[in-house]
Amino acid sequence: MINIGVIGVGYWGPNLVRNFTAQPDCNVLLVADAKDDRRNFITANYPKTTAVAEGNELIDDSRIDAVVIATPVRFHFELAKRALQ
């Protein structure tokens, strides 16, 4: 089982969460989004997934095996760099 974290659940993020959740070998453990309404959407629709406000909280979680970044492009580099480190 691969534990996945998704950063950003605005436009593309919910599609990624849905598709990863549908895979038998994937577990979307955490999602991160700064907006309350997006976190509430995930919590309401994916009760096994925890929503947090900060991407770094997701990256720092030792249970996460893979990080998916679905934020505006200007945030990709710093988040990807931190996830890889």
Protein Blocks (a to p, Z undefined) as FASTA:
>chain_A
ZZdddehjfkmmmmmmmmmmmpmkbccfbccdfblklmmmmmmmmmmbccdfblklmmmp
mkbmbdcddbdfklmmmmmmmmmZZ
